[in-house]
């Protein structure tokens, strides 16, 4: 992958298309040919809709790497703990190439804390040390940090980037308690990965809010969705000479920092009132034993739509409703809790909300 990526970044080789289960392939799947400026094609996880193939230029990837290096205070050596068919994994390799450092690789595609700690121990002390994780990975590492030796290894990282989805506040508190230097990142494949660190845009990235939706701009934006000009035109717009990406996320800028609330497509109308399922989910996950709970919309003849909670742990519905109402209002109160053996997951580790919507619809949940 490193060799193919180096060639793609210098236009000496074809664009690369990392896929699950394979190191890398050329972009042989339709369309067979891409513009020479395209270096990498990333297929999105499809967590909130049909997967898309995001085409990124070498300039966009290198701009992202340069912005990250500046935000982190300089170059360093990276530990790759994420799959390279996701933009965050590709970015670790691009940053390593740009910094002319050799990345440290985990021996298996499956994340294992012991393997992570062993790999970290080989990084040496002659350069700054970085890694990028998703919240679930970080949580597993922090769970082992009661061991002083483990905590010491984690503290050797100059910065741990965490992104891909919202990081639970309690997890960030635990990181602070054991002295970890963690930075929350926000971005997507369409923005060349994280381009907002702890709420502030990095490098030449820009953030604005339009009708409640977060839009991002900068040299790290993708070129297009391959073979889908309609989607490309809908997501990428030019305003006053600046090209913006419409993220589909809801947010606001508070004291100069971006605050992400959730997804536009995760807002339902219940009894004429807008309810953010992401907000409901955050509140519910703060309750004991419900860290994996997922809020799913269900049809209701009375209210239009209502939240339903899917969880692997049973919970008293009245108590759950009381907690949600006190935080978000009565319209946000879940009407039912479905207990399942396991939450279905996408390859990215995110909940498979499409499968859960099918489950909830099949149960005929909460039609009242």
C-alpha distance (Angstrom), angle and dihedral (degrees) to the residues before:
residue distance angle dihedral
X1 . . .
X2 3.81 . .
X3 3.78 92.2 .
X4 3.80 93.3 47.1
X5 3.80 91.5 46.1
X6 3.80 93.3 50.1
X7 3.79 89.5 52.5
X8 3.80 93.0 47.3
X9 3.80 92.8 49.4
X10 3.81 91.4 54.3
X11 3.84 93.8 41.1
X12 3.82 89.5 -117.7
X13 3.79 91.6 116.2
X14 3.81 140.1 31.3
X15 3.78 124.6 -81.9
X16 3.79 112.0 -83.9
X17 3.78 125.1 -128.1
X18 3.82 110.1 -165.1
X19 3.79 112.3 -155.7
X20 3.82 133.1 -174.0
X21 3.78 111.6 -91.7
X22 3.80 94.4 19.5
X23 3.77 132.3 74.7
X24 3.79 96.2 -132.0
X25 3.78 141.3 -39.0
X26 3.78 133.2 -165.5
X27 3.78 114.8 -103.8
X28 3.80 92.4 -88.3
X29 3.79 95.9 142.6
X30 3.84 115.6 90.1
X31 2.95 122.4 -38.7
X32 3.80 89.5 45.8
X33 3.80 95.7 -168.5
X34 3.79 129.3 51.7
X35 3.79 133.0 -177.3
X36 3.79 112.8 -81.4
X37 3.79 90.5 -116.9
X38 3.85 90.7 63.5
X39 3.81 110.0 99.0
X40 3.81 104.3 167.9
X41 3.78 136.8 21.4
X42 3.80 117.1 -158.1
X43 3.78 122.9 -168.0
X44 3.79 111.1 -145.5
X45 3.79 120.7 -126.9
X46 3.79 94.9 -116.3
X47 3.83 92.4 -132.3
X48 3.81 91.4 147.5
X49 3.80 101.9 23.8
X50 3.80 145.6 -25.9
X51 3.84 113.8 -20.3
X52 3.79 116.7 -101.7
X53 3.81 131.2 -157.0
X54 3.78 108.1 -127.0
X55 3.82 116.0 -157.4
X56 3.81 115.8 -151.3
X57 3.78 126.5 -171.9
X58 3.78 124.5 -136.5
X59 3.81 88.4 -114.3
X60 3.81 91.7 55.4
X61 3.81 93.4 49.4
X62 3.80 93.3 46.8
X63 3.82 91.0 46.3
X64 3.79 88.7 53.5
X65 3.81 91.1 49.3
X66 3.81 92.5 48.5
X67 3.80 92.6 48.9
X68 3.80 91.2 49.6
X69 3.80 93.1 48.1
X70 3.80 91.1 51.9
X71 3.81 92.5 46.9
X72 3.81 90.7 50.1
X73 3.80 92.9 50.0
X74 3.79 98.7 -109.1
X75 3.79 143.8 -28.2
X76 3.78 126.3 -45.8
X77 3.77 146.0 154.7
X78 3.81 119.3 -71.6
X79 3.79 132.1 -146.6
X80 3.81 109.5 -146.8
X81 3.81 109.3 -141.6
X82 3.82 98.9 152.1
X83 3.81 130.8 78.2
X84 3.80 113.3 -95.5
X85 3.80 92.6 -133.0
X86 3.83 87.0 73.6
X87 3.78 122.5 74.2
X88 3.82 92.6 -120.3
X89 3.80 90.4 57.8
X90 3.80 92.4 46.2
X91 3.80 89.2 49.9
X92 3.81 92.3 56.8
X93 3.80 88.4 56.7
X94 3.81 94.5 43.7
X95 3.82 90.9 49.9
X96 3.80 89.5 50.2
X97 3.80 91.7 49.9
X98 3.82 91.6 47.8
X99 3.81 91.7 48.0
X100 3.82 92.1 43.3
X101 3.79 91.3 -126.9
X102 3.79 128.6 132.6
X103 3.80 113.2 -115.5
X104 3.80 119.9 -133.3
X105 3.80 112.0 -126.2
X106 3.79 130.5 -153.6
X107 3.82 111.4 -122.9
X108 3.81 94.5 -126.1
X109 3.78 136.8 41.7
X110 3.82 89.2 -130.6
X111 3.79 111.3 82.6
X112 3.78 112.2 -116.3
X113 3.83 121.9 176.7
X114 3.80 93.4 -147.4
X115 3.80 90.8 52.9
X116 3.81 89.4 47.7
X117 3.81 92.5 53.5
X118 3.81 91.5 45.7
X119 3.81 91.2 50.7
X120 3.80 91.8 46.6
X121 3.80 89.9 54.0
X122 3.82 90.0 60.5
X123 3.81 95.6 55.3
X124 3.78 96.1 88.7
X125 3.78 128.1 -147.1
X126 3.79 99.9 -96.6
X127 3.81 95.5 95.8
X128 3.77 141.5 27.2
X129 3.81 114.1 -83.0
X130 3.79 128.7 -136.5
X131 3.78 139.6 169.1
X132 3.80 137.1 177.1
X133 3.81 123.3 -140.4
X134 3.78 142.9 168.9
X135 3.84 116.9 -120.6
X136 3.82 94.1 -102.3
X137 3.82 90.9 56.3
X138 3.79 92.6 46.5
X139 3.81 90.6 49.6
X140 3.81 91.4 54.0
X141 3.80 91.1 50.9
X142 3.80 92.6 47.6
X143 3.81 90.2 49.0
X144 3.82 87.5 61.7
X145 3.79 93.7 45.0
X146 3.79 92.7 92.6
X147 3.77 82.6 85.9
X148 3.81 104.7 84.5
X149 3.80 92.5 -143.2
X150 3.81 90.7 53.8
X151 3.80 92.5 47.9
X152 3.80 89.5 49.7
X153 3.81 91.2 54.5
X154 3.80 92.0 50.0
X155 3.80 91.0 49.8
X156 3.82 90.3 57.1
X157 3.81 89.8 72.4
X158 3.78 111.4 97.1
X159 3.79 88.4 -152.1
X160 3.80 136.7 2.3
X161 3.80 112.4 -159.7
X162 3.80 115.1 -152.9
X163 3.80 124.4 -172.2
X164 3.77 145.8 115.7
X165 3.79 91.7 105.3
X166 3.80 139.5 9.5
X167 3.80 114.3 -57.2
X168 3.84 113.2 -134.9
X169 3.82 110.9 -113.8
X170 3.81 91.6 -130.6
X171 3.81 90.3 56.8
X172 3.81 90.4 53.5
X173 3.80 89.2 49.5
X174 3.80 90.7 52.5
X175 3.81 90.1 50.5
X176 3.78 90.5 52.5
X177 3.80 91.4 48.1
X178 3.81 92.1 58.1
X179 3.79 94.1 40.9
X180 3.80 102.7 -106.8
X181 3.80 120.3 158.8
X182 3.80 102.2 -134.0
X183 3.80 127.8 173.0
X184 3.81 121.7 -166.9
X185 3.78 112.5 -138.1
X186 3.79 129.7 -159.4
X187 3.76 127.0 -164.8
X188 3.78 141.5 84.7
X189 3.78 142.7 -131.3
X190 3.81 87.1 -80.1
X191 3.81 90.6 59.8
X192 3.79 96.5 44.8
X193 3.81 88.9 -101.6
X194 3.78 127.1 -64.6
X195 3.80 112.3 6.0
X196 3.81 97.7 159.7
X197 3.81 118.1 65.0
X198 3.80 118.3 -165.2
X199 3.79 89.5 -19.6
X200 3.82 97.3 -48.9
X201 3.83 123.9 104.2
X202 3.80 113.7 -120.0
X203 3.80 129.2 -140.3
X204 3.79 111.8 -14.5
X205 3.81 93.7 -22.1
X206 3.80 117.4 128.9
X207 3.80 131.7 -161.7
X208 3.78 131.0 -158.2
X209 3.80 137.3 163.6
X210 3.81 118.9 -129.9
X211 3.81 117.0 -176.1
X212 3.78 88.9 -22.8
X213 3.83 94.0 -51.6
X214 3.80 122.5 118.1
X215 3.80 114.8 -123.4
X216 3.80 124.4 -171.7
X217 3.79 131.2 -160.3
X218 3.79 136.4 -177.6
X219 3.81 145.2 99.4
X220 3.81 91.1 -70.2
X221 3.83 94.6 69.9
X222 3.81 119.0 121.3
X223 3.79 120.6 -108.1
X224 3.80 98.9 -129.8
X225 3.77 149.5 -49.6
X226 3.78 104.3 -83.6
X227 3.78 112.7 -110.5
X228 3.80 93.3 -3.9
X229 3.82 111.9 94.6
X230 3.81 92.6 162.5
X231 3.80 92.9 58.2
X232 3.79 90.2 43.0
X233 3.82 92.1 53.9
X234 3.80 91.1 47.5
X235 3.79 95.6 49.8
X236 3.83 101.7 37.2
X237 3.80 119.6 52.1
X238 3.80 134.4 172.2
X239 3.80 117.1 -135.7
X240 3.82 121.7 176.5
X241 3.78 90.6 -17.8
X242 3.81 95.1 -50.3
X243 3.78 122.8 111.2
X244 3.81 113.9 -136.9
X245 3.79 132.9 -169.9
X246 3.79 116.3 -141.7
X247 3.79 102.5 -140.9
X248 3.79 100.0 -166.4
X249 3.81 87.4 -130.2
X250 3.79 126.1 123.1
X251 3.78 118.0 -132.7
X252 3.77 150.3 132.4
X253 3.78 138.2 -138.9
X254 3.79 112.0 -118.9
X255 3.82 120.3 -177.5
X256 3.80 88.8 -15.3
X257 3.81 95.1 -53.3
X258 3.79 128.5 107.8
X259 3.78 116.7 -115.9
X260 3.82 115.1 -166.6
X261 3.81 116.3 -150.3
X262 3.80 102.9 178.9
X263 3.78 143.7 -83.1
X264 3.79 125.5 -36.6
X265 3.80 88.9 -137.4
X266 3.80 88.8 54.1
X267 3.79 93.6 65.0
X268 3.81 116.6 100.2
X269 3.80 132.3 -174.1
X270 3.79 110.8 -124.1
X271 3.78 115.5 -179.9
X272 3.81 89.7 -19.2
X273 3.83 93.2 -53.1
X274 3.81 125.2 111.2
X275 3.81 112.6 -119.8
X276 3.80 123.9 -172.4
X277 3.79 110.0 -141.7
X278 3.80 88.5 -161.4
X279 3.81 89.6 57.9
X280 3.80 90.6 48.3
X281 3.80 89.4 49.4
X282 3.80 93.1 51.3
X283 3.80 92.1 52.2
X284 3.80 93.7 46.5
X285 3.80 93.1 47.2
X286 3.78 88.6 56.8
X287 3.81 89.8 66.3
X288 3.83 118.9 92.5
X289 3.80 113.7 -85.5
X290 3.81 95.2 5.9
X291 3.80 101.1 94.7
X292 3.81 91.5 122.2
X293 3.82 96.7 44.9
X294 3.81 117.9 131.9
X295 3.82 127.4 -157.9
X296 3.81 113.5 -139.0
X297 3.83 129.0 -179.5
X298 3.80 119.5 -115.5
X299 3.80 129.1 -170.8
X300 3.79 117.5 -109.3
X301 3.80 126.4 -171.8
X302 3.80 89.1 -151.0
X303 3.81 104.3 40.0
X304 3.81 103.8 22.3
X305 3.80 94.5 -125.6
X306 3.79 133.4 6.8
X307 3.82 134.7 -172.5
X308 3.81 118.3 -103.9
X309 3.80 121.5 -169.1
X310 3.79 120.4 -138.7
X311 3.80 113.3 -163.8
X312 3.78 142.3 158.0
X313 3.82 90.3 -134.8
X314 3.80 127.7 64.4
X315 3.78 116.7 -120.0
X316 3.77 136.9 -177.8
X317 3.80 104.5 -100.1
X318 3.81 94.8 -151.3
X319 3.81 91.9 53.0
X320 3.79 91.8 46.3
X321 3.79 92.3 49.6
X322 3.80 90.8 49.4
X323 3.81 92.4 53.9
X324 3.81 93.2 48.1
X325 3.82 94.2 45.3
X326 3.81 91.7 51.2
X327 3.82 90.0 54.4
X328 3.81 104.9 33.4
X329 3.80 109.1 14.4
X330 3.79 134.7 -101.6
X331 3.82 96.4 -68.9
X332 3.82 89.4 63.6
X333 3.80 95.3 55.8
X334 3.84 111.1 122.7
X335 3.78 112.5 -119.8
X336 3.80 96.7 -154.2
X337 3.80 144.6 7.0
X338 3.81 119.1 -138.9
X339 3.80 113.3 -160.8
X340 3.81 115.9 -151.4
X341 3.78 133.3 178.0
X342 3.81 92.8 -122.2
X343 3.79 137.1 3.9
X344 3.84 107.7 -120.4
X345 3.78 110.5 -119.9
X346 3.79 136.7 -158.5
X347 3.83 118.6 -129.4
X348 3.82 87.0 -96.7
X349 3.80 90.6 62.6
X350 3.80 93.2 -110.7
X351 3.79 120.3 128.6
X352 3.81 113.1 -90.0
X353 3.79 96.0 -122.4
X354 3.81 93.3 178.5
X355 3.80 90.2 59.2
X356 3.79 90.7 45.8
X357 3.81 91.9 50.5
X358 3.80 88.5 53.9
X359 3.80 89.7 49.1
X360 3.80 93.2 49.8
X361 3.81 92.3 46.3
X362 3.80 90.4 49.5
X363 3.79 91.0 52.0
X364 3.81 90.1 51.9
X365 3.80 87.3 -132.6
X366 3.78 124.3 -161.9
X367 3.77 105.3 -13.6
X368 3.79 94.1 168.4
